[in-house]
Amino acid sequence: MLDLVGSLARNQHLGFVAKWDQFWYLMSPLLQAFVGATVALSIVLLATGLVHVAWTAPIVVLIYAFSIAPGIAGVLFARRSLNPLVILWQVVLAHGYAFYSWIIFPVVYRALWRQLIGVRTWAKTRREAIT
């Protein structure tokens, strides 16, 4: 991922928007790792009592909004129906997606570690033949 950034920047066949889109895609694992680390650190600091938070309604709403807003935005941008019940159901499902995206953080760190140490192999999962 990181080794592709230089060649991407030098690619004269791509415009700025295309380069930015590909750069963002390549940097997403780093961003995810940073966000996950800050969340984990926040939880540790709160759990150990090193940081105290005045749990007011605005604080709780902000934490919720930052946690779920990207999923809801994705649902609203990708909607195919204007039916309010369908949109409401998709917003509910976005909460499940947000939970899923948090539980896969170990995968992000493993992949980032493999990139940093230069591992380029990928062992595919063995499959059983369907008969």
N, CA, C and O atoms as CSV, one atom per row, in Angstrom:
chain,resi,resn,atom,element,x,y,z
A,1,MET,N,N,0.825,-1.178,0.000
A,1,MET,CA,C,0.000,0.000,0.000
A,1,MET,C,C,0.872,1.245,0.000
A,1,MET,O,O,0.737,2.097,-0.879
A,2,LEU,N,N,1.766,1.359,0.978
A,2,LEU,CA,C,2.597,2.562,1.052
A,2,LEU,C,C,3.577,2.645,-0.115
A,2,LEU,O,O,3.928,3.737,-0.560
A,3,ASP,N,N,4.017,1.490,-0.606
A,3,ASP,CA,C,4.963,1.492,-1.711
A,3,ASP,C,C,4.327,1.924,-3.038
A,3,ASP,O,O,5.043,2.193,-4.002
A,4,LEU,N,N,3.005,1.992,-3.096
A,4,LEU,CA,C,2.315,2.405,-4.322
A,4,LEU,C,C,2.095,3.915,-4.420
A,4,LEU,O,O,1.768,4.425,-5.491
A,5,VAL,N,N,2.272,4.628,-3.313
A,5,VAL,CA,C,1.976,6.065,-3.290
A,5,VAL,C,C,2.887,6.836,-4.240
A,5,VAL,O,O,2.427,7.733,-4.947
A,6,GLY,N,N,4.169,6.496,-4.264
A,6,GLY,CA,C,5.105,7.207,-5.146
A,6,GLY,C,C,4.750,7.056,-6.608
A,6,GLY,O,O,4.720,8.037,-7.351
A,7,SER,N,N,4.479,5.821,-7.025
A,7,SER,CA,C,4.126,5.607,-8.433
A,7,SER,C,C,2.784,6.247,-8.770
A,7,SER,O,O,2.575,6.709,-9.892
A,8,LEU,N,N,1.883,6.272,-7.802
A,8,LEU,CA,C,0.604,6.949,-8.019
A,8,LEU,C,C,0.821,8.439,-8.254
A,8,LEU,O,O,0.215,9.016,-9.157
A,9,ALA,N,N,1.673,9.065,-7.455
A,9,ALA,CA,C,1.926,10.501,-7.590
A,9,ALA,C,C,2.578,10.828,-8.930
A,9,ALA,O,O,2.332,11.893,-9.497
A,10,ARG,N,N,3.413,9.916,-9.440
A,10,ARG,CA,C,4.109,10.163,-10.713
A,10,ARG,C,C,3.289,9.795,-11.943
A,10,ARG,O,O,3.702,10.093,-13.063
A,11,ASN,N,N,2.151,9.163,-11.764
A,11,ASN,CA,C,1.331,8.715,-12.888
A,11,ASN,C,C,0.736,9.920,-13.611
A,11,ASN,O,O,-0.117,10.624,-13.071
A,12,GLN,N,N,1.196,10.145,-14.835
A,12,GLN,CA,C,0.756,11.312,-15.608
A,12,GLN,C,C,-0.569,11.074,-16.332
A,12,GLN,O,O,-1.129,12.001,-16.917
A,13,HIS,N,N,-1.068,9.855,-16.297
A,13,HIS,CA,C,-2.314,9.530,-16.991
A,13,HIS,C,C,-3.540,9.774,-16.116
A,13,HIS,O,O,-4.672,9.638,-16.580
A,14,LEU,N,N,-3.321,10.130,-14.863
A,14,LEU,CA,C,-4.432,10.366,-13.946
A,14,LEU,C,C,-4.505,11.835,-13.574
A,14,LEU,O,O,-3.483,12.494,-13.384
A,15,GLY,N,N,-5.724,12.335,-13.474
A,15,GLY,CA,C,-5.924,13.702,-13.027
A,15,GLY,C,C,-5.872,13.778,-11.499
A,15,GLY,O,O,-5.730,12.763,-10.818
A,16,PHE,N,N,-5.986,14.975,-10.987
A,16,PHE,CA,C,-5.890,15.186,-9.547
A,16,PHE,C,C,-6.961,14.420,-8.783
A,16,PHE,O,O,-6.665,13.799,-7.763
A,17,VAL,N,N,-8.200,14.457,-9.262
A,17,VAL,CA,C,-9.301,13.797,-8.545
A,17,VAL,C,C,-9.071,12.290,-8.495
A,17,VAL,O,O,-9.266,11.674,-7.448
A,18,ALA,N,N,-8.666,11.696,-9.596
A,18,ALA,CA,C,-8.410,10.258,-9.625
A,18,ALA,C,C,-7.240,9.896,-8.706
A,18,ALA,O,O,-7.290,8.891,-7.996
A,19,LYS,N,N,-6.195,10.716,-8.725
A,19,LYS,CA,C,-5.055,10.459,-7.827
A,19,LYS,C,C,-5.481,10.576,-6.371
A,19,LYS,O,O,-5.116,9.742,-5.542
A,20,TRP,N,N,-6.248,11.607,-6.064
A,20,TRP,CA,C,-6.698,11.791,-4.687
A,20,TRP,C,C,-7.570,10.613,-4.239
A,20,TRP,O,O,-7.435,10.135,-3.113
A,21,ASP,N,N,-8.456,10.147,-5.114
A,21,ASP,CA,C,-9.315,9.019,-4.789
A,21,ASP,C,C,-8.480,7.767,-4.497
A,21,ASP,O,O,-8.730,7.071,-3.513
A,22,GLN,N,N,-7.514,7.487,-5.327
A,22,GLN,CA,C,-6.671,6.311,-5.112
A,22,GLN,C,C,-5.778,6.482,-3.882
A,22,GLN,O,O,-5.557,5.525,-3.140
A,23,PHE,N,N,-5.275,7.675,-3.667
A,23,PHE,CA,C,-4.459,7.942,-2.477
A,23,PHE,C,C,-5.291,7.718,-1.216
A,23,PHE,O,O,-4.823,7.090,-0.266
A,24,TRP,N,N,-6.513,8.227,-1.206
A,24,TRP,CA,C,-7.397,8.051,-0.054
A,24,TRP,C,C,-7.646,6.566,0.200
A,24,TRP,O,O,-7.629,6.115,1.345
A,25,TYR,N,N,-7.876,5.817,-0.867
A,25,TYR,CA,C,-8.089,4.369,-0.739
A,25,TYR,C,C,-6.861,3.688,-0.145
A,25,TYR,O,O,-6.984,2.825,0.725
A,26,LEU,N,N,-5.675,4.078,-0.617
A,26,LEU,CA,C,-4.449,3.475,-0.105
A,26,LEU,C,C,-4.186,3.852,1.358
A,26,LEU,O,O,-3.617,3.064,2.113
A,27,MET,N,N,-4.596,5.042,1.745
A,27,MET,CA,C,-4.331,5.503,3.107
A,27,MET,C,C,-5.417,5.095,4.106
A,27,MET,O,O,-5.243,5.277,5.311
A,28,SER,N,N,-6.522,4.552,3.626
A,28,SER,CA,C,-7.616,4.168,4.521
A,28,SER,C,C,-7.185,3.244,5.651
A,28,SER,O,O,-7.613,3.461,6.784
A,29,PRO,N,N,-6.357,2.219,5.407
A,29,PRO,CA,C,-5.934,1.386,6.539
A,29,PRO,C,C,-5.170,2.166,7.607
A,29,PRO,O,O,-5.330,1.899,8.798
A,30,LEU,N,N,-4.346,3.123,7.196
A,30,LEU,CA,C,-3.633,3.935,8.186
A,30,LEU,C,C,-4.605,4.785,8.996
A,30,LEU,O,O,-4.476,4.904,10.214
A,31,LEU,N,N,-5.569,5.369,8.310
A,31,LEU,CA,C,-6.573,6.180,8.996
A,31,LEU,C,C,-7.388,5.319,9.956
A,31,LEU,O,O,-7.651,5.724,11.089
A,32,GLN,N,N,-7.786,4.134,9.505
A,32,GLN,CA,C,-8.544,3.232,10.368
A,32,GLN,C,C,-7.716,2.828,11.580
A,32,GLN,O,O,-8.238,2.766,12.693
A,33,ALA,N,N,-6.441,2.556,11.376
A,33,ALA,CA,C,-5.575,2.169,12.487
A,33,ALA,C,C,-5.445,3.318,13.483
A,33,ALA,O,O,-5.471,3.093,14.693
A,34,PHE,N,N,-5.305,4.539,12.986
A,34,PHE,CA,C,-5.189,5.699,13.868
A,34,PHE,C,C,-6.462,5.911,14.675
A,34,PHE,O,O,-6.408,6.122,15.887
A,35,VAL,N,N,-7.602,5.854,14.006
A,35,VAL,CA,C,-8.877,6.045,14.701
A,35,VAL,C,C,-9.083,4.949,15.742
A,35,VAL,O,O,-9.487,5.227,16.871
A,36,GLY,N,N,-8.808,3.710,15.363
A,36,GLY,CA,C,-8.957,2.599,16.304
A,36,GLY,C,C,-8.046,2.747,17.509
A,36,GLY,O,O,-8.458,2.471,18.636
A,37,ALA,N,N,-6.805,3.183,17.281
A,37,ALA,CA,C,-5.866,3.371,18.389
A,37,ALA,C,C,-6.333,4.485,19.327
A,37,ALA,O,O,-6.217,4.362,20.547
A,38,THR,N,N,-6.858,5.561,18.762
A,38,THR,CA,C,-7.330,6.648,19.624
A,38,THR,C,C,-8.558,6.228,20.433
A,38,THR,O,O,-8.707,6.625,21.588
A,39,VAL,N,N,-9.425,5.436,19.833
A,39,VAL,CA,C,-10.591,4.937,20.575
A,39,VAL,C,C,-10.140,3.999,21.689
A,39,VAL,O,O,-10.608,4.103,22.823
A,40,ALA,N,N,-9.229,3.085,21.363
A,40,ALA,CA,C,-8.729,2.150,22.381
A,40,ALA,C,C,-8.029,2.902,23.514
A,40,ALA,O,O,-8.225,2.587,24.687
A,41,LEU,N,N,-7.223,3.884,23.164
A,41,LEU,CA,C,-6.542,4.680,24.179
A,41,LEU,C,C,-7.546,5.438,25.043
A,41,LEU,O,O,-7.374,5.527,26.259
A,42,SER,N,N,-8.570,5.973,24.438
A,42,SER,CA,C,-9.614,6.681,25.189
A,42,SER,C,C,-10.301,5.753,26.183
A,42,SER,O,O,-10.557,6.131,27.326
A,43,ILE,N,N,-10.597,4.540,25.738
A,43,ILE,CA,C,-11.248,3.568,26.622
A,43,ILE,C,C,-10.329,3.214,27.786
A,43,ILE,O,O,-10.779,3.129,28.929
A,44,VAL,N,N,-9.044,3.009,27.503
A,44,VAL,CA,C,-8.084,2.686,28.569
A,44,VAL,C,C,-7.980,3.841,29.553
A,44,VAL,O,O,-7.991,3.627,30.765
A,45,LEU,N,N,-7.881,5.051,29.048
A,45,LEU,CA,C,-7.773,6.218,29.939
A,45,LEU,C,C,-9.015,6.385,30.807
A,45,LEU,O,O,-8.911,6.730,31.984
A,46,LEU,N,N,-10.177,6.144,30.235
A,46,LEU,CA,C,-11.413,6.234,31.016
A,46,LEU,C,C,-11.508,5.097,32.037
A,46,LEU,O,O,-11.909,5.316,33.180
A,47,ALA,N,N,-11.140,3.888,31.622
A,47,ALA,CA,C,-11.253,2.720,32.501
A,47,ALA,C,C,-10.284,2.791,33.671
A,47,ALA,O,O,-10.601,2.328,34.767
A,48,THR,N,N,-9.120,3.359,33.452
A,48,THR,CA,C,-8.129,3.451,34.522
A,48,THR,C,C,-8.336,4.668,35.412
A,48,THR,O,O,-7.683,4.796,36.448
A,49,GLY,N,N,-9.229,5.554,35.022
A,49,GLY,CA,C,-9.496,6.736,35.829
A,49,GLY,C,C,-8.501,7.868,35.622
A,49,GLY,O,O,-8.530,8.861,36.349
A,50,LEU,N,N,-7.619,7.724,34.635
A,50,LEU,CA,C,-6.655,8.793,34.368
A,50,LEU,C,C,-7.330,10.015,33.759
A,50,LEU,O,O,-6.813,11.129,33.843
A,51,VAL,N,N,-8.482,9.797,33.148
A,51,VAL,CA,C,-9.256,10.886,32.554
A,51,VAL,C,C,-10.680,10.774,33.077
A,51,VAL,O,O,-11.253,9.687,33.140
A,52,HIS,N,N,-11.225,11.893,33.443
A,52,HIS,CA,C,-12.613,11.927,33.903
A,52,HIS,C,C,-13.427,12.774,32.935
A,52,HIS,O,O,-13.012,13.860,32.531
A,53,VAL,N,N,-14.585,12.257,32.576
A,53,VAL,CA,C,-15.450,12.957,31.629
A,53,VAL,C,C,-16.759,13.290,32.321
A,53,VAL,O,O,-17.347,12.453,33.007
A,54,ALA,N,N,-17.196,14.496,32.137
A,54,ALA,CA,C,-18.518,14.891,32.627
A,54,ALA,C,C,-19.521,14.399,31.580
A,54,ALA,O,O,-19.693,15.027,30.535
A,55,TRP,N,N,-20.175,13.281,31.863
A,55,TRP,CA,C,-21.064,12.654,30.898
A,55,TRP,C,C,-22.370,13.435,30.781
A,55,TRP,O,O,-23.384,13.085,31.385
A,56,THR,N,N,-22.316,14.480,30.003
A,56,THR,CA,C,-23.509,15.279,29.755
A,56,THR,C,C,-24.181,14.769,28.483
A,56,THR,O,O,-23.581,14.029,27.703
A,57,ALA,N,N,-25.401,15.164,28.292
A,57,ALA,CA,C,-26.134,14.752,27.092
A,57,ALA,C,C,-25.405,15.155,25.807
A,57,ALA,O,O,-25.306,14.334,24.894
A,58,PRO,N,N,-24.890,16.383,25.698
A,58,PRO,CA,C,-24.182,16.736,24.457
A,58,PRO,C,C,-22.951,15.855,24.199
A,58,PRO,O,O,-22.660,15.540,23.045
A,59,ILE,N,N,-22.239,15.459,25.230
A,59,ILE,CA,C,-21.067,14.598,25.051
A,59,ILE,C,C,-21.500,13.229,24.516
A,59,ILE,O,O,-20.894,12.697,23.586
A,60,VAL,N,N,-22.543,12.676,25.109
A,60,VAL,CA,C,-23.043,11.372,24.677
A,60,VAL,C,C,-23.542,11.443,23.232
A,60,VAL,O,O,-23.281,10.536,22.442
A,61,VAL,N,N,-24.252,12.507,22.888
A,61,VAL,CA,C,-24.759,12.679,21.524
A,61,VAL,C,C,-23.595,12.816,20.537
A,61,VAL,O,O,-23.648,12.246,19.448
A,62,LEU,N,N,-22.559,13.555,20.896
A,62,LEU,CA,C,-21.406,13.703,20.009
A,62,LEU,C,C,-20.692,12.373,19.789
A,62,LEU,O,O,-20.323,12.049,18.660
A,63,ILE,N,N,-20.497,11.610,20.843
A,63,ILE,CA,C,-19.848,10.308,20.704
A,63,ILE,C,C,-20.678,9.410,19.793
A,63,ILE,O,O,-20.146,8.754,18.897
A,64,TYR,N,N,-21.970,9.390,20.028
A,64,TYR,CA,C,-22.863,8.584,19.184
A,64,TYR,C,C,-22.802,9.065,17.735
A,64,TYR,O,O,-22.691,8.254,16.816
A,65,ALA,N,N,-22.875,10.369,17.531
A,65,ALA,CA,C,-22.894,10.925,16.172
A,65,ALA,C,C,-21.605,10.584,15.420
A,65,ALA,O,O,-21.652,10.184,14.257
A,66,PHE,N,N,-20.469,10.740,16.073
A,66,PHE,CA,C,-19.208,10.430,15.404
A,66,PHE,C,C,-19.061,8.935,15.149
A,66,PHE,O,O,-18.375,8.531,14.210
A,67,SER,N,N,-19.693,8.118,15.968
A,67,SER,CA,C,-19.594,6.669,15.806
A,67,SER,C,C,-20.467,6.156,14.675
A,67,SER,O,O,-20.048,5.282,13.915
A,68,ILE,N,N,-21.659,6.679,14.556
A,68,ILE,CA,C,-22.631,6.110,13.627
A,68,ILE,C,C,-22.867,6.962,12.376
A,68,ILE,O,O,-23.378,6.452,11.378
A,69,ALA,N,N,-22.508,8.240,12.411
A,69,ALA,CA,C,-22.800,9.143,11.295
A,69,ALA,C,C,-22.270,8.656,9.946
A,69,ALA,O,O,-22.996,8.755,8.957
A,70,PRO,N,N,-21.036,8.133,9.852
A,70,PRO,CA,C,-20.577,7.666,8.533
A,70,PRO,C,C,-21.454,6.558,7.959
A,70,PRO,O,O,-21.727,6.546,6.759
A,71,GLY,N,N,-21.896,5.631,8.799
A,71,GLY,CA,C,-22.765,4.552,8.318
A,71,GLY,C,C,-24.108,5.064,7.851
A,71,GLY,O,O,-24.623,4.633,6.819
A,72,ILE,N,N,-24.672,5.979,8.605
A,72,ILE,CA,C,-25.967,6.556,8.219
A,72,ILE,C,C,-25.819,7.386,6.947
A,72,ILE,O,O,-26.684,7.340,6.071
A,73,ALA,N,N,-24.733,8.139,6.841
A,73,ALA,CA,C,-24.505,8.926,5.625
A,73,ALA,C,C,-24.409,8.001,4.412
A,73,ALA,O,O,-24.961,8.303,3.354
A,74,GLY,N,N,-23.708,6.876,4.567
A,74,GLY,CA,C,-23.598,5.918,3.471
A,74,GLY,C,C,-24.951,5.373,3.054
A,74,GLY,O,O,-25.235,5.228,1.865
A,75,VAL,N,N,-25.785,5.071,4.042
A,75,VAL,CA,C,-27.140,4.575,3.754
A,75,VAL,C,C,-27.938,5.626,3.004
A,75,VAL,O,O,-28.599,5.314,2.014
A,76,LEU,N,N,-27.884,6.846,3.458
A,76,LEU,CA,C,-28.682,7.900,2.835
A,76,LEU,C,C,-28.198,8.233,1.425
A,76,LEU,O,O,-29.005,8.531,0.545
A,77,PHE,N,N,-26.882,8.184,1.208
A,77,PHE,CA,C,-26.361,8.460,-0.128
A,77,PHE,C,C,-26.638,7.327,-1.101
A,77,PHE,O,O,-26.762,7.558,-2.304
A,78,ALA,N,N,-26.737,6.104,-0.592
A,78,ALA,CA,C,-26.911,4.942,-1.465
A,78,ALA,C,C,-28.359,4.477,-1.578
A,78,ALA,O,O,-28.632,3.453,-2.205
A,79,ARG,N,N,-29.276,5.206,-0.989
A,79,ARG,CA,C,-30.662,4.738,-0.962
A,79,ARG,C,C,-31.231,4.628,-2.375
A,79,ARG,O,O,-30.892,5.399,-3.273
A,80,ARG,N,N,-32.095,3.654,-2.530
A,80,ARG,CA,C,-32.736,3.430,-3.826
A,80,ARG,C,C,-34.230,3.655,-3.744
A,80,ARG,O,O,-34.948,3.551,-4.739
A,81,SER,N,N,-34.678,3.960,-2.560
A,81,SER,CA,C,-36.118,4.123,-2.359
A,81,SER,C,C,-36.351,5.373,-1.516
A,81,SER,O,O,-35.538,5.727,-0.661
A,82,LEU,N,N,-37.460,6.021,-1.772
A,82,LEU,CA,C,-37.847,7.161,-0.948
A,82,LEU,C,C,-38.873,6.758,0.108
A,82,LEU,O,O,-39.405,7.609,0.822
A,83,ASN,N,N,-39.142,5.478,0.202
A,83,ASN,CA,C,-40.075,4.965,1.193
A,83,ASN,C,C,-39.488,5.194,2.592
A,83,ASN,O,O,-38.418,4.666,2.894
A,84,PRO,N,N,-40.158,5.963,3.445
A,84,PRO,CA,C,-39.614,6.257,4.774
A,84,PRO,C,C,-39.345,5.009,5.619
A,84,PRO,O,O,-38.395,4.988,6.402
A,85,LEU,N,N,-40.169,3.974,5.468
A,85,LEU,CA,C,-39.938,2.751,6.242
A,85,LEU,C,C,-38.671,2.035,5.784
A,85,LEU,O,O,-37.939,1.482,6.605
A,86,VAL,N,N,-38.414,2.043,4.496
A,86,VAL,CA,C,-37.197,1.426,3.973
A,86,VAL,C,C,-35.979,2.202,4.462
A,86,VAL,O,O,-34.995,1.600,4.892
A,87,ILE,N,N,-36.035,3.510,4.402
A,87,ILE,CA,C,-34.922,4.337,4.860
A,87,ILE,C,C,-34.688,4.132,6.356
A,87,ILE,O,O,-33.545,4.012,6.795
A,88,LEU,N,N,-35.759,4.092,7.132
A,88,LEU,CA,C,-35.624,3.849,8.568
A,88,LEU,C,C,-34.973,2.501,8.833
A,88,LEU,O,O,-34.091,2.398,9.686
A,89,TRP,N,N,-35.399,1.456,8.108
A,89,TRP,CA,C,-34.807,0.134,8.274
A,89,TRP,C,C,-33.311,0.159,7.905
A,89,TRP,O,O,-32.500,-0.481,8.574
A,90,GLN,N,N,-32.952,0.889,6.854
A,90,GLN,CA,C,-31.550,0.989,6.463
A,90,GLN,C,C,-30.726,1.730,7.518
A,90,GLN,O,O,-29.572,1.377,7.759
A,91,VAL,N,N,-31.295,2.730,8.134
A,91,VAL,CA,C,-30.604,3.447,9.214
A,91,VAL,C,C,-30.386,2.515,10.398
A,91,VAL,O,O,-29.325,2.546,11.021
A,92,VAL,N,N,-31.372,1.690,10.714
A,92,VAL,CA,C,-31.215,0.696,11.787
A,92,VAL,C,C,-30.093,-0.274,11.433
A,92,VAL,O,O,-29.254,-0.585,12.279
A,93,LEU,N,N,-30.070,-0.751,10.201
A,93,LEU,CA,C,-29.021,-1.679,9.764
A,93,LEU,C,C,-27.642,-1.022,9.778
A,93,LEU,O,O,-26.637,-1.701,9.990
A,94,ALA,N,N,-27.587,0.282,9.556
A,94,ALA,CA,C,-26.304,0.991,9.598
A,94,ALA,C,C,-25.660,0.867,10.977
A,94,ALA,O,O,-24.435,0.871,11.091
A,95,HIS,N,N,-26.468,0.758,12.011
A,95,HIS,CA,C,-25.919,0.573,13.354
A,95,HIS,C,C,-25.186,-0.772,13.448
A,95,HIS,O,O,-24.125,-0.857,14.067
A,96,GLY,N,N,-25.742,-1.807,12.841
A,96,GLY,CA,C,-25.074,-3.105,12.813
A,96,GLY,C,C,-23.769,-3.050,12.049
A,96,GLY,O,O,-22.777,-3.668,12.438
A,97,TYR,N,N,-23.778,-2.302,10.955
A,97,TYR,CA,C,-22.550,-2.152,10.184
A,97,TYR,C,C,-21.484,-1.425,10.992
A,97,TYR,O,O,-20.308,-1.784,10.935
A,98,ALA,N,N,-21.888,-0.409,11.742
A,98,ALA,CA,C,-20.926,0.312,12.581
A,98,ALA,C,C,-20.305,-0.630,13.605
A,98,ALA,O,O,-19.097,-0.586,13.834
A,99,PHE,N,N,-21.119,-1.478,14.219
A,99,PHE,CA,C,-20.602,-2.452,15.175
A,99,PHE,C,C,-19.622,-3.398,14.482
A,99,PHE,O,O,-18.542,-3.670,15.007
A,100,TYR,N,N,-19.994,-3.891,13.320
A,100,TYR,CA,C,-19.118,-4.789,12.558
A,100,TYR,C,C,-17.794,-4.103,12.245
A,100,TYR,O,O,-16.736,-4.718,12.380
A,101,SER,N,N,-17.835,-2.853,11.834
A,101,SER,CA,C,-16.600,-2.164,11.465
A,101,SER,C,C,-15.679,-1.981,12.663
A,101,SER,O,O,-14.465,-1.885,12.487
A,102,TRP,N,N,-16.218,-1.929,13.865
A,102,TRP,CA,C,-15.369,-1.822,15.057
A,102,TRP,C,C,-14.769,-3.161,15.450
A,102,TRP,O,O,-13.643,-3.206,15.945
A,103,ILE,N,N,-15.496,-4.256,15.241
A,103,ILE,CA,C,-14.947,-5.541,15.680
A,103,ILE,C,C,-13.904,-6.097,14.717
A,103,ILE,O,O,-13.214,-7.057,15.061
A,104,ILE,N,N,-13.768,-5.526,13.520
A,104,ILE,CA,C,-12.742,-6.016,12.604
A,104,ILE,C,C,-11.428,-5.245,12.726
A,104,ILE,O,O,-10.525,-5.449,11.915
A,105,PHE,N,N,-11.301,-4.366,13.721
A,105,PHE,CA,C,-10.055,-3.615,13.870
A,105,PHE,C,C,-8.816,-4.489,14.008
A,105,PHE,O,O,-7.762,-4.092,13.511
A,106,PRO,N,N,-8.872,-5.659,14.654
A,106,PRO,CA,C,-7.659,-6.487,14.685
A,106,PRO,C,C,-7.144,-6.841,13.287
A,106,PRO,O,O,-5.937,-6.980,13.089
A,107,VAL,N,N,-8.040,-6.983,12.333
A,107,VAL,CA,C,-7.635,-7.279,10.960
A,107,VAL,C,C,-6.852,-6.100,10.381
A,107,VAL,O,O,-5.854,-6.294,9.686
A,108,VAL,N,N,-7.304,-4.890,10.666
A,108,VAL,CA,C,-6.614,-3.688,10.172
A,108,VAL,C,C,-5.191,-3.642,10.701
A,108,VAL,O,O,-4.255,-3.384,9.944
A,109,TYR,N,N,-5.019,-3.893,11.999
A,109,TYR,CA,C,-3.684,-3.833,12.587
A,109,TYR,C,C,-2.788,-4.958,12.072
A,109,TYR,O,O,-1.593,-4.754,11.858
A,110,ARG,N,N,-3.357,-6.129,11.876
A,110,ARG,CA,C,-2.556,-7.235,11.333
A,110,ARG,C,C,-2.095,-6.902,9.912
A,110,ARG,O,O,-0.932,-7.114,9.571
A,111,ALA,N,N,-2.994,-6.390,9.095
A,111,ALA,CA,C,-2.638,-6.040,7.720
A,111,ALA,C,C,-1.605,-4.919,7.689
A,111,ALA,O,O,-0.665,-4.961,6.895
A,112,LEU,N,N,-1.773,-3.917,8.550
A,112,LEU,CA,C,-0.812,-2.815,8.603
A,112,LEU,C,C,0.557,-3.333,9.024
A,112,LEU,O,O,1.569,-2.944,8.441
A,113,TRP,N,N,0.599,-4.198,10.021
A,113,TRP,CA,C,1.864,-4.773,10.473
A,113,TRP,C,C,2.539,-5.542,9.333
A,113,TRP,O,O,3.745,-5.411,9.124
A,114,ARG,N,N,1.766,-6.338,8.601
A,114,ARG,CA,C,2.323,-7.099,7.484
A,114,ARG,C,C,2.882,-6.163,6.412
A,114,ARG,O,O,3.917,-6.456,5.813
A,115,GLN,N,N,2.210,-5.051,6.169
A,115,GLN,CA,C,2.719,-4.078,5.200
A,115,GLN,C,C,4.035,-3.467,5.681
A,115,GLN,O,O,4.988,-3.339,4.913
A,116,LEU,N,N,4.076,-3.093,6.956
A,116,LEU,CA,C,5.261,-2.431,7.497
A,116,LEU,C,C,6.483,-3.336,7.526
A,116,LEU,O,O,7.604,-2.858,7.353
A,117,ILE,N,N,6.291,-4.639,7.741
A,117,ILE,CA,C,7.446,-5.541,7.774
A,117,ILE,C,C,7.739,-6.159,6.409
A,117,ILE,O,O,8.672,-6.951,6.274
A,118,GLY,N,N,6.951,-5.804,5.404
A,118,GLY,CA,C,7.249,-6.207,4.039
A,118,GLY,C,C,6.736,-7.575,3.624
A,118,GLY,O,O,7.217,-8.130,2.636
A,119,VAL,N,N,5.787,-8.128,4.337
A,119,VAL,CA,C,5.226,-9.423,3.959
A,119,VAL,C,C,4.314,-9.211,2.749
A,119,VAL,O,O,3.379,-8.412,2.800
A,120,ARG,N,N,4.587,-9.919,1.682
A,120,ARG,CA,C,3.813,-9.736,0.448
A,120,ARG,C,C,3.047,-11.002,0.055
A,120,ARG,O,O,2.431,-11.039,-1.011
A,121,THR,N,N,3.074,-12.038,0.898
A,121,THR,CA,C,2.387,-13.279,0.563
A,121,THR,C,C,0.977,-13.259,1.130
A,121,THR,O,O,0.657,-12.506,2.050
A,122,TRP,N,N,0.155,-14.106,0.551
A,122,TRP,CA,C,-1.217,-14.204,1.022
A,122,TRP,C,C,-1.640,-15.656,0.915
A,122,TRP,O,O,-1.758,-16.196,-0.185
A,123,ALA,N,N,-1.866,-16.281,2.046
A,123,ALA,CA,C,-2.305,-17.673,2.059
A,123,ALA,C,C,-3.821,-17.685,2.012
A,123,ALA,O,O,-4.483,-17.264,2.961
A,124,LYS,N,N,-4.362,-18.162,0.918
A,124,LYS,CA,C,-5.814,-18.198,0.773
A,124,LYS,C,C,-6.403,-19.285,1.653
A,124,LYS,O,O,-5.743,-20.275,1.969
A,125,THR,N,N,-7.644,-19.089,2.040
A,125,THR,CA,C,-8.352,-20.074,2.837
A,125,THR,C,C,-8.621,-21.311,1.992
A,125,THR,O,O,-9.088,-21.212,0.858
A,126,ARG,N,N,-8.327,-22.457,2.549
A,126,ARG,CA,C,-8.573,-23.705,1.842
A,126,ARG,C,C,-10.074,-23.955,1.761
A,126,ARG,O,O,-10.787,-23.780,2.749
A,127,ARG,N,N,-10.545,-24.355,0.616
A,127,ARG,CA,C,-11.973,-24.573,0.388
A,127,ARG,C,C,-12.231,-26.038,0.108
A,127,ARG,O,O,-11.394,-26.739,-0.459
A,128,GLU,N,N,-13.391,-26.479,0.511
A,128,GLU,CA,C,-13.847,-27.823,0.198
A,128,GLU,C,C,-14.634,-27.766,-1.098
A,128,GLU,O,O,-15.371,-26.816,-1.359
A,129,ALA,N,N,-14.463,-28.792,-1.896
A,129,ALA,CA,C,-15.200,-28.852,-3.163
A,129,ALA,C,C,-16.680,-29.061,-2.891
A,129,ALA,O,O,-17.060,-29.837,-2.014
A,130,ILE,N,N,-17.503,-28.367,-3.645
A,130,ILE,CA,C,-18.946,-28.533,-3.541
A,130,ILE,C,C,-19.348,-29.664,-4.491
A,130,ILE,O,O,-19.091,-29.602,-5.693
A,131,THR,N,N,-19.978,-30.690,-3.935
A,131,THR,CA,C,-20.362,-31.833,-4.780
A,131,THR,C,C,-21.844,-31.959,-4.887
A,131,THR,O,O,-22.339,-32.865,-5.559
